């Protein structure tokens, strides 16, 4: 797979805004450089490079089996056993390369600086929990908010930022109601 972002939009108001703790305004959010995923000596993903800047939304598209999911799993350090990533993945505010980082280092990054929404909606969200509680739970686990009330308010704000209609109502809904 030789990936180039398929879609890129940059809203002017978001460029250069302050981000998570440790990120400098205007700093690239994610830089992927020559990422390969291999099994034994067979390349499954080859030479993927892209940069995401503050305020950008990037879509990675391709045919089934082209390596989109493997690319995302490699970024998160979640490749299945036997697969190996090489190249470089840098995230703003994280002082080390994600490729080759040990599990302890990756567990500090996942959920706080980098997250993945899996593509299968029936398994991505817990059907017995409200959407807002699930988003808030991640903030509480990673201690990005001081308490449940602040996490729930931030969850509604995030749902608004991604453009969901009626973010407060969406936060109160169960996944099957979306």
C-alpha positions in Angstrom: 0.0 0.0 0.0 1.4 3.4 -0.9 -1.0 5.7 0.9 -1.6 9.3 0.5 -4.4 11.0 2.4 -7.5 10.8 0.3 -9.3 13.8 1.7 -7.9 16.7 3.6 -9.8 19.8 4.9 -8.4 22.5 7.1 -10.9 24.8 8.8 -9.2 28.1 9.2 -10.5 28.7 12.8 -8.8 25.5 14.0 -5.3 26.1 12.6 -2.8 26.9 15.3 -5.2 26.4 18.2 -3.9 25.0 21.5 -4.2 21.3 21.7 -3.6 18.7 24.4 -1.1 19.3 27.1 2.5 19.2 25.8 1.6 20.2 22.2 2.9 23.4 20.8 0.4 25.5 18.7 0.9 24.8 15.0 3.0 21.7 15.6 2.2 18.7 13.4 -0.3 16.4 15.2 0.8 13.1 13.6 3.8 12.4 11.3 4.0 8.9 9.7 7.2 8.4 7.7 7.9 5.3 5.6 5.8 3.0 7.6 6.0 -0.7 6.6 4.2 -3.7 8.1 5.7 -7.1 7.4 5.1 -10.7 8.2 8.3 -12.7 8.0 9.8 -10.9 4.9 6.5 -10.2 3.1 5.5 -6.5 3.1 1.8 -6.1 3.7 1.9 -2.3 4.0 4.7 -0.5 2.2 6.1 3.0 2.4 3.2 4.9 4.0 3.9 8.5 4.8 1.6 11.4 5.7 1.4 14.3 8.1 -1.7 15.6 9.9 -1.6 19.2 11.0 -3.8 20.9 13.7 -7.4 21.3 12.5 -7.0 18.9 9.6 -9.3 15.9 9.0 -7.7 13.2 6.8 -9.3 10.1 5.3 -7.4 7.1 4.3 -9.2 5.1 1.6 -8.5 2.1 -0.5 -9.7 -1.2 -1.7 -10.5 -4.1 0.7 -7.3 -5.7 1.7 -5.1 -2.7 0.8 -3.8 -2.2 4.3 -5.9 0.6 5.8 -6.7 -1.3 9.0 -3.1 -2.6 9.3 -1.8 0.9 9.0 -4.1 2.1 11.8 -3.2 -0.9 14.0 0.5 -0.2 13.4 0.0 3.5 14.5 -1.7 2.3 17.7 0.9 -0.5 18.4 -1.8 -3.1 18.2 -0.5 -5.3 15.3 -1.4 -9.0 15.7 1.4 -11.4 16.8 3.8 -12.1 14.0 3.4 -8.8 12.2 6.2 -6.2 12.5 6.1 -2.4 11.9 9.1 -0.3 10.8 9.5 3.3 9.9 8.5 6.2 12.1 5.3 7.4 13.8 5.5 10.6 15.8 2.6 12.2 17.8 2.7 15.8 19.1 3.4 15.9 22.8 4.9 12.4 22.9 8.6 12.4 23.4 9.3 9.1 21.6 8.7 7.3 18.3 5.7 4.9 18.5 7.2 2.3 16.3 9.2 0.0 18.5 7.9 1.5 21.7 7.2 -1.0 24.5 3.7 -1.8 25.8 4.2 0.4 28.9 5.0 3.4 26.8 2.2 2.7 24.3 -0.4 2.3 27.1 0.4 5.9 28.2 -0.2 7.2 24.7 -3.3 5.2 23.8 -6.5 7.0 24.7 -4.7 10.1 25.8 -2.8 11.2 22.7 -4.0 8.7 20.1 -7.1 6.6 19.7 -8.8 4.5 17.2 -12.5 4.0 16.3 -12.8 0.5 15.0 -14.8 0.3 11.8 -17.3 -2.4 12.9 -20.0 -0.3 14.7 -21.6 -3.3 16.5 -18.4 -4.0 18.3 -16.9 -0.5 18.6 -19.3 0.7 21.3 -20.8 -1.1 24.2 -24.5 -1.5 23.4 -25.4 -1.3 27.1 -23.8 2.1 27.8 -24.8 5.5 26.7 -22.5 7.0 24.0 -21.5 10.0 26.2 -20.6 7.7 29.1 -18.3 5.7 26.9 -16.5 8.8 25.6 -16.2 10.1 29.1 -14.9 6.8 30.5 -11.8 7.1 28.3 -11.1 10.5 29.7 -11.5 9.3 33.3 -9.3 6.2 32.7 -6.5 8.4 31.2 -7.1 11.2 33.8 -7.6 13.9 31.2 -10.5 15.2 33.2 -10.7 15.6 37.0 -14.1 14.0 37.6 -17.1 12.3 35.9 -19.1 15.6 35.5 -16.2 17.3 33.7 -15.6 14.2 31.5 -19.3 14.1 30.5 -19.3 17.8 29.6 -16.1 17.3 27.6 -17.7 14.3 25.9 -20.7 16.4 24.7 -18.1 19.0 23.5 -16.3 16.4 21.5 -19.5 15.1 19.9 -20.2 18.6 18.8 -16.7 19.1 17.4 -17.0 16.1 15.2 -20.3 17.5 13.8 -22.9 15.2 15.2 -26.3 16.8 15.4 -27.7 17.4 18.9 -24.5 16.5 20.8 -26.2 16.5 24.2 -28.9 14.1 22.9 -26.4 11.9 21.2 -24.5 11.7 24.5 -27.6 10.4 26.2 -28.4 7.9 23.4 -27.4 4.2 23.2 -25.3 3.2 20.2 -28.3 1.4 18.5 -30.2 4.7 18.6 -27.7 6.7 16.5 
